Amino acid sequence: MEQNTRYHIRRMKDGDIPQVLEIDKDAFPTQWPHPTTNSFRLELRNKLAHYFVICRENEDGNTPGQPQPGRIKRIISFFQRFLDHDRFFGNAYINASGEYLVGIVGIWMMVDEAHITTIAVRSSYRRLGFGEWLLIVIIDLATSLHAHSVTLEVRVSNTVAQLLYEKYGFTIAGTRKKYYQDNHEDALIMTTDQLSSPVFQSRFQQLKEEHRTRWSHCYTLS
Ligand SMILES: CC(C)(COP(=O)(O)OP(=O)(O)OC[C@H]1O[C@@H](n2cnc3c(N)ncnc32)[C@H](O)[C@@H]1OP(=O)(O)O)[C@@H](O)C(=O)NCCC(=O)NCCS
């Protein structure tokens, strides 16, 4: 991890889908059915859904806001999408702005509840605070949209994800028997307290600050 590598979070767009599918397969290898390009396209047009990605910048010296790559680079980049980039170049699809996606998150706003539909970080970028950053962005968004709480389902065996959620105040609200189609595993339903409560907000702001301080030594969050 280079200290001056910059990462930013932004809303997911159609051009991200090849990398998003790659992250999804990496994170949920046994899941069935896998999302497809079309299912993500539909999600991006779903008014209830909000999807975000973490991008590593500077892949080819460009950062968003700087001039776009020249025509030849854009043409090369277009054709690179159709190659198995990992195999040929030891790297994944890079979009036209030179961004490499390292994590994804999505929610559905259902009445007054924000439901996390997916959260995943590339396996080679784990334990670097990116999962936490995605969760922070979602909790901030849900708060600003006046959601009462954030909720999700998680496999009973997925203790790593459960620890992340517990850190942010999620507790177990119930179970869904045989929820997962691949192995009929049960899901835990985890949920936050009321987002607007002073106790929740005070703990959340503290965690946010700790996260920024801890990781600003390793990379730049923008
Ligand atoms: C769950 C996931 C998103 C976490 O992402 P990450 O970037 O590795 O997590 P972070 O580095 O931000 O860790 C934040 C917290 O999560 C918990 N955590 C993450 N990885 C952990 C591990 N291997 N062991 C124990 N705790 C862990 C810790 O509480 C950690 O806080 P700490 O650093 O203060 O101990 C990532 O492991 C992943 O993509 N897993 C596969 C997909 C998945 O299971 N998604 C959840 C579906 S419900």
The ligand as a Gaussian input file, in Angstrom:
#p B3LYP/6-31G(d) Opt

LIG

0 1
 C      -16.753000      -8.121000       5.272000
 C      -15.748000      -7.313000       4.461000
 C      -16.533000      -6.348000       3.552000
 C      -14.860000      -6.503000       5.427000
 O      -14.041000      -5.658000       4.656000
 P      -12.559000      -5.233000       5.112000
 O      -12.179000      -4.096000       4.252000
 O      -11.651000      -6.387000       5.123000
 O      -12.835000      -4.768000       6.611000
 P      -12.084000      -3.601000       7.412000
 O      -10.618000      -3.672000       7.182000
 O      -12.756000      -2.307000       7.130000
 O      -12.391000      -4.050000       8.916000
 C      -13.337000      -3.376000       9.726000
 C      -13.725000      -4.243000      10.901000
 O      -14.312000      -5.473000      10.447000
 C      -13.908000      -6.552000      11.286000
 N      -13.034000      -7.441000      10.515000
 C      -12.752000      -7.343000       9.192000
 N      -11.981000      -8.384000       8.791000
 C      -11.780000      -9.152000       9.894000
 C      -11.079000     -10.371000      10.119000
 N      -10.431000     -11.007000       9.135000
 N      -11.081000     -10.893000      11.374000
 C      -11.732000     -10.277000      12.367000
 N      -12.417000      -9.113000      12.226000
 C      -12.446000      -8.559000      10.995000
 C      -13.156000      -5.901000      12.441000
 O      -14.115000      -5.533000      13.418000
 C      -12.576000      -4.653000      11.774000
 O      -12.291000      -3.646000      12.701000
 P      -10.805000      -3.556000      13.358000
 O       -9.868000      -3.331000      12.204000
 O      -10.903000      -2.399000      14.282000
 O      -10.575000      -4.908000      14.026000
 C      -14.809000      -8.229000       3.631000
 O      -14.259000      -9.208000       4.478000
 C      -15.489000      -8.932000       2.462000
 O      -15.609000      -8.365000       1.365000
 N      -15.946000     -10.179000       2.690000
 C      -16.581000     -10.969000       1.620000
 C      -17.960000     -10.429000       1.310000
 C      -18.865000     -10.475000       2.526000
 O      -18.851000     -11.425000       3.292000
 N      -19.709000      -9.424000       2.664000
 C      -20.664000      -9.340000       3.724000
 C      -21.944000      -9.933000       3.300000
 S      -23.187000      -9.807000       4.581000

